Amino acid sequence: MSDRPILHEYAPSGNCYKIRLTAAFLGVALDRREYDIMKGETRTPEFMTSVNANGRIPVLQISDKFLPESNAACFWLADGTHLVPDDRFARADMLRWMFWEQYNHEPNVATLRFWMGWVGGANLTDVQRALLPGKIEAGKAALALMDEHLAKHDWLAGGALSLADIALYAYTHVAEESGFFALADYPAVQRWLARIEAEPGYVAMGA
Ligand SMILES: N[C@@H](CCC(=O)N[C@@H](CS)C(=O)NCC(=O)O)C(=O)O
C-alpha cells in the first residue's frame, strides 16, 4: 500500500479542489478515492463509521487517520511550507480568511452553485427557494469585501500566496456558475484569480 495521503472526494466540489490545489502547489502526490454525493455515497453506514461521521467529503486520509474539513486538510499538507506565513500575525490573518470563507463565502457562493448546477433551480425545495435572495445578497457582499481588500493587496494575507488564497480561489473562480454573480463586477478579484493561475504548480479544477 502506498504511503501517500488519500483524498476521499467528489471531484467537482470546490472544497475537494482546495486540497488538490494545495498539494499541486507543494508538489505532493495524493491518491484519490471518488464518491458520488448525488447518490448519497458519503451517507452510507460504512462511510460514516470509517471515514467521516459527518457524512461529507473531502476527507484526507493520512495512513490510518481521517481528517475531514477542507481547510484543516489543506493545513495538514501545508504546515511548515511557504503556503503558511512564518509571521505570527500573518499566520492568524490567513486563518481569519479561511474561517471567513467557511462562514461568509462558501455557504452562499458554493451553495448557490450546487443548488443551481447540481440540484437544479426547478427542483429546489420551498425552503431553499426562500433562502435564495439572502444567499445571493450575502454572496455579493462576500465578493465585494474580497474585491475591496484585493484592490489594496496582491494576496489575502501575509503579502504572498497562502492557504487563504487557495481556500477562497476554489469557489470564487467558479462563482458565475450559479448564474447569480458576475466576476466582471469585481475587477480586483479577477486580477487576483489570474495571479493564482500564474503561480508555478497551479492545476485547474477539472485537471
Ligand atoms: N465544511 C466542510 C464542508 C463539506 C461539504 O459540505 N461537503 C459536501 C460537498 S462540497 C458534501 O460532502 N456533500 C454531500 C452530503 O452532504 O451528503 C469542508 O470544508 O470540507
PDBQT file of the ligand as one rigid body, heavy atoms in Angstrom, charges set to zero:
ROOT
HETATM    1  N1  LIG A 301     -17.021  22.415   5.825  1.00  0.00    +0.000 N 
HETATM    2  C1  LIG A 301     -16.796  21.249   5.016  1.00  0.00    +0.000 C 
HETATM    3  C2  LIG A 301     -17.941  21.147   4.006  1.00  0.00    +0.000 C 
HETATM    4  C3  LIG A 301     -18.010  19.766   3.394  1.00  0.00    +0.000 C 
HETATM    5  C4  LIG A 301     -19.196  19.643   2.462  1.00  0.00    +0.000 C 
HETATM    6  O1  LIG A 301     -20.171  20.406   2.540  1.00  0.00    +0.000 OA
HETATM    7  N2  LIG A 301     -19.105  18.657   1.555  1.00  0.00    +0.000 N 
HETATM    8  C5  LIG A 301     -20.132  18.458   0.585  1.00  0.00    +0.000 C 
HETATM    9  C6  LIG A 301     -19.556  18.565  -0.835  1.00  0.00    +0.000 C 
HETATM   10  S1  LIG A 301     -18.721  20.114  -1.081  1.00  0.00    +0.000 SA
HETATM   11  C7  LIG A 301     -20.710  17.049   0.747  1.00  0.00    +0.000 C 
HETATM   12  O2  LIG A 301     -19.996  16.127   1.078  1.00  0.00    +0.000 OA
HETATM   13  N3  LIG A 301     -21.995  16.869   0.479  1.00  0.00    +0.000 N 
HETATM   14  C8  LIG A 301     -22.608  15.581   0.480  1.00  0.00    +0.000 C 
HETATM   15  C9  LIG A 301     -23.590  15.416   1.585  1.00  0.00    +0.000 C 
HETATM   16  O3  LIG A 301     -23.739  16.347   2.423  1.00  0.00    +0.000 OA
HETATM   17  O4  LIG A 301     -24.218  14.363   1.603  1.00  0.00    +0.000 OA
HETATM   18  C10 LIG A 301     -15.437  21.347   4.313  1.00  0.00    +0.000 C 
HETATM   19  O5  LIG A 301     -14.922  22.464   4.160  1.00  0.00    +0.000 OA
HETATM   20  O6  LIG A 301     -14.858  20.326   3.975  1.00  0.00    +0.000 OA
ENDROOT
TORSDOF 0
